[in-house]
Amino acid sequence: MFTYLSERTARPATGINTSYWGNSVWPIKYDNLEEDLSVDIVVIGGGIAGSTIAYCLAQEGKKVALVDSGYIGNGETGRSMAHLIVTPDDSYSRLERTYGKGYARLTADSHMAAIDFIERVTRKETIECDFERLNGYLFLQADHQPAILKRELYAALNAGLEVKEMNTMPGIKQSEEYCLMFANQAQMHPLKYLKGLCEAIQSNGGRIFTETPVDEIVPGGLVTNFGLRIHAERIVIATNSPANNKYMRHLKQLSYRTYIIGAKVKKDSLPRALWWDTGNHHVRLLKYDREFDLLLCGGEDYSGRINENISISEEQRYQSLENWMRERFNAEDVIYKWRRCLSKPLDRFAYIHNNAEVDDHVYIVPGDPGNGLTHSTIAGIIVADLLS
Ligand SMILES: Cc1cc2nc3c(=O)[nH]c(=O)nc-3n(C[C@H](O)[C@H](O)[C@H](O)COP(=O)(O)OP(=O)(O)OC[C@H]3O[C@@H](n4cnc5c(N)ncnc54)[C@H](O)[C@@H]3O)c2cc1C
């Protein structure tokens, strides 16, 4: 029986690459695969993409199995900030410029639909994952020009979003800062959400196997590292970085590393909100214990490209992030630090389709960086539709 660690027994993990999420719940473990199996569809990867896809397919009455090499949510999902926001890393103004207003609007509608989907599922399945609707504030990176925010405002309005200009920003020290307020954004505890999805998959007849690494995709199914087979008509590879297609996809993605710190702040001293800047910083709050909330702050993205300084140490990157946070928020001790690599699709959209370069029966969902949780949720809806 799965139980959550209480907030009080969660151990702080300063200096260790453990996320708050992973530290605040028990690992989401299921049985290992111990014999060959036949299903309609097998989904590889128990992050938010794979779990959502398996959830949607199980709802449709498909015979589905979900397998993960580790535990559920152990990958990127369990290390994210779990901001559920509609603004892509690359901004609506850039999307509009590159792809036109229609695509920018489709992007906004899709991410809004994904947040609505998560909210609906948490209600339907009574998943207690601290899902919360709140306003999000986009402000300028220190060296960016205000014109960037103006352009973003018009593009976001064109995309149909509920956004407005503000001359004050709640929570931040320099409260007179000009910013854009996006209504109806959200946040959650990603691992509690995945646990709820998994329970619903099982109650709809789906099978889940953890510590079951997939070694090979073969005609009509897959083979695990232990030589067992899952026979399936369709295979969905939701391993984030596609485990099957080693070159074609990876050449279309830029990998980089990003960092998160978690600092204690006096309980209720900051408003419930999300904050992010026109650079790569993201900030959110969560309830920690009776005395403190936890302020999570992410950024210091680093891709090792030629023009980047590769001699900066990890500790220096965490320190820069902490300095950035302290300039803007009143925070106490930093008690969490973690980092993780991400892959950014070069065309700025997650690829969600069958993997025609390899096999029409295989579907891949490589995810997306800043909005990966909503992109993966969109993947769940689309792939389940394609396979129905
Ligand atoms: C630091 C950080 C902050 C982020 N913040 C946000 C945010 O605030 N909002 C947002 O929307 N997105 C955010 N993202 C992005 C988001 O977390 C990811 O895009 C999303 O979680 C990807 O989900 P996924 O299911 O594709 O991948 P993952 O969660 O990585 O899941 C893939 C799974 O596949 C399994 N797997 C891999 N290989 C095999 C194999 N051979 N056999 C079996 N299983 C295998 C892994 O064990 C893993 O569990 C953030 C990412 C990072 C790193």
The ligand as an SDF file (V2000), in Angstrom:
LIG
                    3D

 53 58  0  0  0  0  0  0  0  0999 V2000
   14.8200   21.2060  -13.3000 C   0  0  0  0  0  0  0  0  0  0  0  0
   13.6040   21.1050  -14.1830 C   0  0  0  0  0  0  0  0  0  0  0  0
   12.5310   21.9620  -13.9890 C   0  0  0  0  0  0  0  0  0  0  0  0
   11.3910   21.8460  -14.7970 C   0  0  0  0  0  0  0  0  0  0  0  0
   10.3280   22.6240  -14.5230 N   0  0  0  0  0  0  0  0  0  0  0  0
    9.1900   22.4890  -15.2550 C   0  0  0  0  0  0  0  0  0  0  0  0
    8.0310   23.2530  -14.9260 C   0  0  0  0  0  0  0  0  0  0  0  0
    8.0110   24.0140  -13.9710 O   0  0  0  0  0  0  0  0  0  0  0  0
    6.9270   23.1010  -15.7070 N   0  0  0  0  0  0  0  0  0  0  0  0
    6.8960   22.2330  -16.7640 C   0  0  0  0  0  0  0  0  0  0  0  0
    5.8610   22.1490  -17.4360 O   0  0  0  0  0  0  0  0  0  0  0  0
    7.9870   21.4880  -17.0760 N   0  0  0  0  0  0  0  0  0  0  0  0
    9.1230   21.5870  -16.3450 C   0  0  0  0  0  0  0  0  0  0  0  0
   10.2160   20.8290  -16.6410 N   0  0  0  0  0  0  0  0  0  0  0  0
   10.1300   19.9090  -17.7640 C   0  0  0  0  0  0  0  0  0  0  0  0
    9.3530   18.6540  -17.3800 C   0  0  0  0  0  0  0  0  0  0  0  0
    9.6960   18.2480  -16.0780 O   0  0  0  0  0  0  0  0  0  0  0  0
    9.6420   17.5400  -18.3680 C   0  0  0  0  0  0  0  0  0  0  0  0
    9.5030   17.9980  -19.6970 O   0  0  0  0  0  0  0  0  0  0  0  0
    8.6810   16.3770  -18.1670 C   0  0  0  0  0  0  0  0  0  0  0  0
    8.7030   15.9700  -16.8140 O   0  0  0  0  0  0  0  0  0  0  0  0
    9.0760   15.2400  -19.0690 C   0  0  0  0  0  0  0  0  0  0  0  0
    8.2740   14.1560  -18.7550 O   0  0  0  0  0  0  0  0  0  0  0  0
    8.5360   12.7690  -19.4780 P   0  0  0  0  0  0  0  0  0  0  0  0
    7.5000   11.8390  -19.0080 O   0  0  0  0  0  0  0  0  0  0  0  0
    8.6970   13.0190  -20.9480 O   0  0  0  0  0  0  0  0  0  0  0  0
   10.0090   12.3110  -18.9970 O   0  0  0  0  0  0  0  0  0  0  0  0
   10.5250   11.7080  -17.6250 P   0  0  0  0  0  0  0  0  0  0  0  0
    9.8170   12.2470  -16.4590 O   0  0  0  0  0  0  0  0  0  0  0  0
   12.0170   11.8490  -17.6690 O   0  0  0  0  0  0  0  0  0  0  0  0
   10.1290   10.1730  -17.7290 O   0  0  0  0  0  0  0  0  0  0  0  0
   10.8100    9.2810  -18.5680 C   0  0  0  0  0  0  0  0  0  0  0  0
   10.8500    7.9300  -17.8590 C   0  0  0  0  0  0  0  0  0  0  0  0
   11.3670    6.9600  -18.7740 O   0  0  0  0  0  0  0  0  0  0  0  0
   12.0900    6.0090  -18.0300 C   0  0  0  0  0  0  0  0  0  0  0  0
   12.9940    5.2980  -18.9240 N   0  0  0  0  0  0  0  0  0  0  0  0
   14.0660    5.7910  -19.6070 C   0  0  0  0  0  0  0  0  0  0  0  0
   14.6510    4.8440  -20.3390 N   0  0  0  0  0  0  0  0  0  0  0  0
   13.9400    3.6880  -20.1160 C   0  0  0  0  0  0  0  0  0  0  0  0
   14.0610    2.3640  -20.5840 C   0  0  0  0  0  0  0  0  0  0  0  0
   15.0140    1.9940  -21.4460 N   0  0  0  0  0  0  0  0  0  0  0  0
   13.1670    1.4390  -20.1540 N   0  0  0  0  0  0  0  0  0  0  0  0
   12.1690    1.7820  -19.2990 C   0  0  0  0  0  0  0  0  0  0  0  0
   12.0190    3.0470  -18.8160 N   0  0  0  0  0  0  0  0  0  0  0  0
   12.8890    3.9770  -19.2310 C   0  0  0  0  0  0  0  0  0  0  0  0
   12.8100    6.8490  -16.9730 C   0  0  0  0  0  0  0  0  0  0  0  0
   13.1720    6.0490  -15.8460 O   0  0  0  0  0  0  0  0  0  0  0  0
   11.7620    7.9150  -16.6350 C   0  0  0  0  0  0  0  0  0  0  0  0
   11.0050    7.5830  -15.4860 O   0  0  0  0  0  0  0  0  0  0  0  0
   11.3530   20.8960  -15.8380 C   0  0  0  0  0  0  0  0  0  0  0  0
   12.4330   20.0460  -16.0340 C   0  0  0  0  0  0  0  0  0  0  0  0
   13.5510   20.1310  -15.2070 C   0  0  0  0  0  0  0  0  0  0  0  0
   14.6840   19.1850  -15.3980 C   0  0  0  0  0  0  0  0  0  0  0  0
  1  2  1  0
  2  3  1  0
  2 52  2  0
  3  4  2  0
  4  5  1  0
  4 50  1  0
  5  6  2  0
  6  7  1  0
  6 13  1  0
  7  8  2  0
  7  9  1  0
  9 10  1  0
 10 11  2  0
 10 12  1  0
 12 13  2  0
 13 14  1  0
 14 15  1  0
 14 50  1  0
 15 16  1  0
 16 17  1  0
 16 18  1  0
 18 19  1  0
 18 20  1  0
 20 21  1  0
 20 22  1  0
 22 23  1  0
 23 24  1  0
 24 25  2  0
 24 26  1  0
 24 27  1  0
 27 28  1  0
 28 29  2  0
 28 30  1  0
 28 31  1  0
 31 32  1  0
 32 33  1  0
 33 34  1  0
 33 48  1  0
 34 35  1  0
 35 36  1  0
 35 46  1  0
 36 37  1  0
 36 45  1  0
 37 38  2  0
 38 39  1  0
 39 40  1  0
 39 45  2  0
 40 41  1  0
 40 42  2  0
 42 43  1  0
 43 44  2  0
 44 45  1  0
 46 47  1  0
 46 48  1  0
 48 49  1  0
 50 51  2  0
 51 52  1  0
 52 53  1  0
M  END
$$$$
